[in-house]
Amino acid sequence: MTDLSHLARPGATIAIRVTPNARRPGVDLVEDQIRVAVTETPEAGKATEAARAALAKAMGVAKTRLVLVRGATARDKLFRLDGP
């Protein structure tokens, strides 16, 4: 898993691309784009929540600090890091 702890600044926005139904979950940095692969299906927000948890783990923050700003039903999502 890629270490993204350098992005953990309050107020920072993080753009990611989610790949649902992946064989192996993980977070990778590909050509300055964060890609999050999750094994969950894109139904009822399951893939989004799994992506939030994976991103939070890679950043070393609590997943409750990541707020979805845009992309609830899209593959491209934008999260904001709240709190101290």
Rosetta blueprint (number, residue, H / E / L):
1 M L
2 T L
3 D L
4 L L
5 S H
6 H H
7 L H
8 A L
9 R L
10 P L
11 G L
12 A L
13 T E
14 I E
15 A E
16 I E
17 R E
18 V E
19 T E
20 P L
21 N L
22 A L
23 R L
24 R L
25 P L
26 G E
27 V E
28 D E
29 L E
30 V E
31 E L
32 D L
33 Q E
34 I E
35 R E
36 V E
37 A E
38 V L
39 T L
40 E L
41 T L
42 P L
43 E L
44 A L
45 G L
46 K H
47 A H
48 T H
49 E H
50 A H
51 A H
52 R H
53 A H
54 A H
55 L H
56 A H
57 K H
58 A H
59 M H
60 G L
61 V L
62 A L
63 K H
64 T H
65 R H
66 L E
67 V E
68 L E
69 V E
70 R E
71 G L
72 A L
73 T L
74 A L
75 R L
76 D E
77 K E
78 L E
79 F E
80 R E
81 L E
82 D L
83 G L
84 P L
